[in-house]
């Protein structure tokens, strides 16, 4: 039996998380299973403003933005796993543990963001995430997020 993919387009992503250019770091969700996992992509292009200073002679996508992309993917999964998002609600980073960077991400790369739901307790959500480029893990981390009304 063939599995049916559950993509999420950019317009729906923008209803789930409040981020906008240049801080919206998820271009598209290829597949997700509420309460379990999500697979999204981030296309890294030389036109992104960060590359004017990081670094002008050797453009490298900052590790902190890779972690932010993974966190945004967890927010999308969190809201798709529950009743949705109220206008004044968002997921906020609570902690990052065991972050590992294995290879630089450069313009032209497509990062595949894979996040897996681990557990939830009193509004605190734990996830495991990996960013993959060309079939190789470039970053992995345990992410904790808090669902909060602002």
Secondary structure, 3 states (H helix, E strand, C coil): CCCCCCCECHHHHHHHCCCCCCCCCCCEEEEEECCCEEEEEEECCCCCHHHHCCCCCCCCCCHHHHHHHHHHHHHHHHHHCCCCCCCCEEEEEEEEEEEEECCCCCCCCEEEEEEEEEEEECCEEEEEEEEEECCEEEEEEEEEEEEEEC
